[in-house]
Amino acid sequence: MSQVNAKRPLTTLQKSTKKKVTVRLKNEVEYKGKMDNVDSYMNLIMTDAEELHDGKIIANYGRVIVRGNNVLFIRLENDL
């Protein structure tokens, strides 16, 4: 089997700072905003963050810090 260029998730995240992301936590809370920084534990600092519930905005925050072990997934938003 030939090996396709393997992407490392952390490297992809670190290259995607200053881009919009959606972060889903294990407790089903979801945040959408700009990822300012990420470390090797996938701790995130987000700005202009919005808290979502069932796709609807329920709160706006200037800055959110998310602990990496609470993250279920991070979706990078496409710039259209």
Secondary structure as GFF3:
##gff-version 3
##sequence-region A 1 80
A	DSSP	alpha_helix	9	15	.	.	.	ID=ss1
A	DSSP	beta_strand	20	25	.	.	.	ID=ss2
A	DSSP	beta_strand	30	38	.	.	.	ID=ss3
A	DSSP	beta_strand	44	53	.	.	.	ID=ss4
A	DSSP	beta_strand	56	66	.	.	.	ID=ss5
A	DSSP	three_ten_helix	68	70	.	.	.	ID=ss6
A	DSSP	beta_strand	71	76	.	.	.	ID=ss7
###
